[in-house]
Amino acid sequence: MISVRLPKDLEKQLQKIAKATNTTLSFNIREAVRMHIEELTDICEGLQRAGDKNAKYLTTEELKKKLGL
């Protein structure tokens, strides 16, 4: 279990969202953390790939052609 203190304004926003969506504060906090972790994971993966000297990069035109656009 993790305990987090939130500023009052953020807590009020979460309460409004929970009420409007008929969900719990806990659910919304878990979802927000999960989504943020996914974003950070994607960023870290992108940075790792950007530093890969063996990576093959495509131009926009090459990518469009590869995707049939």
PyMOL commands that set and color helices and strands:
alter all, ss='L'
color gray80, all
select helices_A, chain A and resi 8-21+25-50+60-67
alter helices_A, ss='H'
color red, helices_A
deselect
rebuild
show_as cartoon
